[in-house]
Structure formats: structure tokens, C-alpha cells
Amino acid sequence: MNKFPQNEQLQHYVERSQDIFGWFSPDDILLYANVVLRNIYGLSQRDNRRLTFSDLIRNCYEKQRGFLIETDDLDAWLAYANEKRRSVPHRRFQLDTTEGRWYMVSETCDTAGYIFLHGVEITDLVDKTNDLSNEQRRLRRLANTDELTQVSNRRAFVEHVSAHFDMPHTDPACMILLDIDNFKLVNDEQGHLSGDQALINLAEQVSHQIRPGDMVARIGGDEFAVFLHNARSKAATEVASRLRKRLQKAPGITCSFGIACSKDKVACFESLYKSADDALLTAKRKGKDSIVISDND
Ligand SMILES: Nc1nc2c(ncn2[C@@H]2O[C@H](COP(=O)(O)OP(=O)(O)OP(=O)(O)O)[C@@H](O)[C@H]2O)c(=O)[nH]1
């Protein structure tokens, strides 16, 4: 018990370990690298050259093998790395290789300036973390997307608009609500699948009318909402008019539109939505297929 391996035994284990082991002199010459580290630096067992850390890195960079160095400016990369080396007695960093392996490396520096490296492979962990991040992204997208039309859903829309109003300096913004006229009849006369297709087509048409950064969402059965950043009622009316004209060109469905714009900093999702919804109701009452701008604007 408590008997540490003798020098030769220890060297035997270190040499054959799957971990990284390395040792640098105070003038940064590689004094020892085990098999794993020699592979990463691209050195053969009989390589007796006195290579510095910078030589080794330049070698990997030029051959694009081993230690993966992603930079357009190797001198700047080396200057940064050399500034970090020996800056503290202990530090840890991740190292990845051109073969896609990852290591968590711990670097220990003694008072004389010798550096001892020990690294453990963490490729599986990194892969799992990446899988989890991808899965998280996929789930977030699912949670925010309307399954039928693939545009955003109500939850994402509320979040997006609320985030806009949470910002300290909000640009003027507009909300357009649009609702298909007599959609019940479309379903009744042409069937539910045709109704679904009409919703998909409408979502596509609306998406084409807005700028990147603006948002369209399906927020109810046959109701869509658009949020336009940096826009006033004139721009919002133009978007709605373009859309209305496009819909009129192809016989099938028409929509009613309600528009509301934020004028002051106290605006919030609820107040803007209420104004747009009132305007939409007015458009429906006026005989549908029309655009109404909120009284508050
Ligand atoms: N095909 C299809 N229909 C849906 C879907 N969700 C809701 N609906 C239908 O959409 C219709 C919405 O009707 P309403 O908005 O109440 O009324 P409307 O017939 O559109 O009449 P106005 O809104 O007054 O013009 C209902 O018949 C719902 O069954 C869906 O995902 N697919």
C-alpha cells in the first residue's frame, strides 16, 4: 500500500498511456513526449531534434496535421499562446486534433520554468455535449414552430415581441394581424386537407412579404401575426396591401387585416395585440377583405 512505481516502471506506464504526457524546459524545448503527444506533434520516436513549442506548432500548422490550429495569423496565435504559457502555476485548456480528438490538458509550471503537461481524452464527452446542444436546438425549434405551416407559433411570437419591448430603446414597430375570411366554408366545401394547404400557402406568401429580422407567426387556427421592426403604419399598410393584392390574384381565399403600431415606450405585447385585434374585428365587421389601422395610431 502507498508504494509508488519506481522510475522505470512509471516511465513505462506514462509512455504507453492513452493520456498525453509531456515536459518542456524553461527555454521551451520539448524534453519528453509520450506516444500520444508525439503523434499529436507529428514526431517519430527517434526524432532527437531540440524543438521548441513554437517549432512544434509551426510544424503542425504547415502540415495541417495533429494539433488543430484554426487561425489565419499563426504569429498572433503563437504570441497569445506564449503569453499564456508559464503565466500561472496551473492552467487547463482544451486541445483538439485534425483527426477530431479532444483532450483536456492540465499544464503545471514550476518555479524554474519547466512545464509538465498531462491531458485526458474527452472526445466522447465533447461529442455527447455537441449531440445535446444539437438536440436542444432541435427541441427549441420544435417548441417555437407551428407544425403545419412551419412558421413561428404563438409562443415564439409573444416571446419575440416581448423581447423587443424589453429593450431600453425600442424602435417604432408594427403588428399586423390577419385572419382568413370565411375559412370555415373552405373547410366545409373543399375539405380539411385543402384548408390545411391554404394555411401553408398563406404562411409562405406572408413570409415572402417581410424582411429578414421581421417575424411571421401562426397564432391561432386561421389567424397569423406579423411583427415589423423599425416600421410605422405606412410601411405596415404597404405590406398588408401587397399581401392582399397577391391573395386577390389567385382565387381562393381573402384575408382581413388589423394593424397597430407602437408609438411610445410604454407599449407592450398585450397593448399592441389588443389594438391590432380591435382593428381586425373592425375589418371583419366592415365586410372582410380589407385593411384597418387601429384608432390608436
Ligand atoms: N384546415 C384547417 N382548419 C382549421 C385549422 N385550425 C382551425 N381551423 C378552422 O378554421 C376555421 C376558423 O373559423 P373562424 O375564424 O371562426 O371563422 P371564419 O369561417 O374564418 O369566418 P371569419 O373569421 O368571420 O371570416 C374553423 O372552421 C376551424 O375549424 C387547421 O389547422 N386546419
The ligand as an SDF file (V2000), in Angstrom:
LIG
                    3D

 32 34  0  0  0  0  0  0  0  0999 V2000
  -57.9860   23.0300  -42.2130 N   0  0  0  0  0  0  0  0  0  0  0  0
  -57.7940   23.5620  -41.0220 C   0  0  0  0  0  0  0  0  0  0  0  0
  -58.7460   24.3070  -40.4560 N   0  0  0  0  0  0  0  0  0  0  0  0
  -58.5310   24.8640  -39.2520 C   0  0  0  0  0  0  0  0  0  0  0  0
  -57.3420   24.6740  -38.5690 C   0  0  0  0  0  0  0  0  0  0  0  0
  -57.4270   25.3510  -37.3930 N   0  0  0  0  0  0  0  0  0  0  0  0
  -58.6410   25.9320  -37.3600 C   0  0  0  0  0  0  0  0  0  0  0  0
  -59.3100   25.6380  -38.4800 N   0  0  0  0  0  0  0  0  0  0  0  0
  -60.6720   26.0550  -38.8560 C   0  0  0  0  0  0  0  0  0  0  0  0
  -60.6620   27.4430  -39.1440 O   0  0  0  0  0  0  0  0  0  0  0  0
  -61.9790   27.9050  -39.0200 C   0  0  0  0  0  0  0  0  0  0  0  0
  -61.9120   29.2700  -38.3670 C   0  0  0  0  0  0  0  0  0  0  0  0
  -63.1490   29.8140  -38.4290 O   0  0  0  0  0  0  0  0  0  0  0  0
  -63.4740   31.2170  -37.8290 P   0  0  0  0  0  0  0  0  0  0  0  0
  -62.2460   32.0600  -37.7830 O   0  0  0  0  0  0  0  0  0  0  0  0
  -64.2090   31.0260  -36.5610 O   0  0  0  0  0  0  0  0  0  0  0  0
  -64.4580   31.7920  -38.8390 O   0  0  0  0  0  0  0  0  0  0  0  0
  -64.3370   32.0230  -40.3880 P   0  0  0  0  0  0  0  0  0  0  0  0
  -65.1430   30.9920  -41.0970 O   0  0  0  0  0  0  0  0  0  0  0  0
  -62.9170   32.1260  -40.8200 O   0  0  0  0  0  0  0  0  0  0  0  0
  -65.0790   33.3830  -40.5080 O   0  0  0  0  0  0  0  0  0  0  0  0
  -64.4820   34.8470  -40.2850 P   0  0  0  0  0  0  0  0  0  0  0  0
  -63.2300   34.7340  -39.4610 O   0  0  0  0  0  0  0  0  0  0  0  0
  -65.5380   35.5820  -39.6070 O   0  0  0  0  0  0  0  0  0  0  0  0
  -64.1950   35.3630  -41.6500 O   0  0  0  0  0  0  0  0  0  0  0  0
  -62.7670   26.8670  -38.2090 C   0  0  0  0  0  0  0  0  0  0  0  0
  -63.6700   26.2320  -39.0390 O   0  0  0  0  0  0  0  0  0  0  0  0
  -61.6760   25.8940  -37.7600 C   0  0  0  0  0  0  0  0  0  0  0  0
  -62.1320   24.5630  -37.7080 O   0  0  0  0  0  0  0  0  0  0  0  0
  -56.3390   23.8660  -39.1810 C   0  0  0  0  0  0  0  0  0  0  0  0
  -55.2420   23.6400  -38.6500 O   0  0  0  0  0  0  0  0  0  0  0  0
  -56.5930   23.3380  -40.4020 N   0  0  0  0  0  0  0  0  0  0  0  0
  1  2  1  0
  2  3  2  0
  2 32  1  0
  3  4  1  0
  4  5  2  0
  4  8  1  0
  5  6  1  0
  5 30  1  0
  6  7  2  0
  7  8  1  0
  8  9  1  0
  9 10  1  0
  9 28  1  0
 10 11  1  0
 11 12  1  0
 11 26  1  0
 12 13  1  0
 13 14  1  0
 14 15  2  0
 14 16  1  0
 14 17  1  0
 17 18  1  0
 18 19  2  0
 18 20  1  0
 18 21  1  0
 21 22  1  0
 22 23  2  0
 22 24  1  0
 22 25  1  0
 26 27  1  0
 26 28  1  0
 28 29  1  0
 30 31  2  0
 30 32  1  0
M  END
$$$$
